[in-house]
Amino acid sequence: MFLTKHREIAEQDISDFDVKFEKSREEGLVAGQPGDHVHAPCGNEHFFATNLERLFSAELGVGWFEYDRDVDAPGIKK
């Protein structure tokens, strides 16, 4: 989030993209995370943050897929 603010990427642009992406995902038109999409307004920032998360999971000794699954589990506050 800090990077998007620093680079003056409007939160509203990110939210609007995410909402459209989620609607497209429900329709089966796209898959994955909104921030991974080539047209995401914060794609570079999302990529950087994902790399930090991968380092964090490695430092915890938790495999990436396990970490990613648990972060997305119901009941986890984001």
DAJO-V258151 format. One record per residue. N is the residue number from 1. PSI is psi in whole degrees, -180 to 180 (NA if undefined). Layout:
BEGIN
{{N/PSI} {N/PSI}}
END
This chain:
BEGIN
{{1/-40} {2/-42} {3/-40} {4/-38} {5/-45} {6/-36} {7/9} {8/43} {9/118} {10/133} {11/-36} {12/-37} {13/-41} {14/-47} {15/-44} {16/-44} {17/-45} {18/-43} {19/-46} {20/-40} {21/-47} {22/-39} {23/-43} {24/-36} {25/-42} {26/-31} {27/-2} {28/17} {29/-24} {30/165} {31/166} {32/-160} {33/145} {34/-40} {35/-17} {36/-13} {37/144} {38/-27} {39/8} {40/135} {41/-17} {42/37} {43/-46} {44/-40} {45/-39} {46/-43} {47/-45} {48/-46} {49/-38} {50/-40} {51/-39} {52/-41} {53/-39} {54/-41} {55/-41} {56/-46} {57/-38} {58/-41} {59/-33} {60/-15} {61/25} {62/131} {63/149} {64/-45} {65/-37} {66/-47} {67/-50} {68/-41} {69/-45} {70/-36} {71/-36} {72/3} {73/147} {74/143} {75/-8} {76/124} {77/134} {78/NA}}
END
